């Protein structure tokens, strides 16, 4: 779905028209971007969603302290807001 939106909304390639850069490094890729804003409350309880996000992110945070600095400060702030 996002590929279709990213391609059709701004005239970029999508689906089979996307250039495989691993095969063709000379043709411009003509890829597009799509930004989607989702109202979580329209689909689920916001607090339950946040709790599930925290639980899911917790699985990825079991790392030694020395690797914590590999994340950007913005990434850590985003996690703290959940």
C-alpha positions in Angstrom: 0.0 0.0 0.0 2.7 2.5 0.9 4.6 1.7 -2.3 1.5 2.5 -4.3 0.9 5.8 -2.5 4.6 6.8 -2.6 4.7 6.2 -6.4 1.3 7.4 -7.6 1.0 10.5 -5.4 4.2 12.1 -6.7 4.7 10.6 -10.1 7.6 8.3 -9.0 8.0 4.7 -10.1 6.3 1.9 -8.1 5.9 -1.9 -8.4 7.7 -3.4 -11.5 8.7 0.1 -12.7 11.2 0.5 -9.8 14.8 0.2 -10.9 16.7 -2.6 -9.2 19.9 -0.8 -8.2 21.7 -4.1 -7.6 21.3 -4.9 -11.3 21.3 -1.4 -12.9 23.4 1.3 -11.2 23.1 3.8 -14.1 19.4 4.4 -14.5 17.9 6.9 -12.0 15.7 5.1 -9.5 12.8 7.6 -9.6 11.6 6.4 -6.1 9.1 8.4 -4.1 8.3 8.9 -0.5 5.0 8.9 1.3 4.3 10.2 4.8 1.2 9.0 6.5 -0.3 10.3 9.7 -2.5 7.8 11.6 -5.0 8.6 14.3 -4.2 5.7 16.7 -7.5 6.4 18.6 -9.4 5.5 15.4 -8.1 2.0 15.6 -7.2 1.2 19.3 -7.0 2.5 22.8 -4.1 5.0 22.8 -2.7 3.9 26.2 -2.9 0.2 25.3 -1.1 1.0 22.0 1.7 2.9 23.9 2.0 0.0 26.3 2.3 -2.5 23.5 4.9 -0.2 21.8 7.0 -0.1 25.0 6.7 -3.9 25.3 7.9 -4.4 21.7 10.7 -1.9 22.0 11.8 -3.5 25.3 12.7 -6.6 23.3 15.2 -4.6 21.3 16.7 -2.8 24.2 18.5 -5.8 25.8 22.0 -4.6 24.8 25.1 -3.7 26.7 25.4 -0.1 27.8 28.3 0.4 25.5 26.0 0.0 22.5 23.4 2.5 23.7 25.3 5.4 22.3 24.9 4.0 18.7 21.4 5.4 18.7 21.0 9.1 17.9 19.7 11.4 20.7 16.5 11.9 18.7 15.9 8.1 18.6 16.3 8.0 22.4 13.9 10.9 22.9 11.3 9.2 20.7 11.5 6.1 22.8 11.1 8.1 26.0 7.9 9.7 24.7 6.1 6.4 24.4 
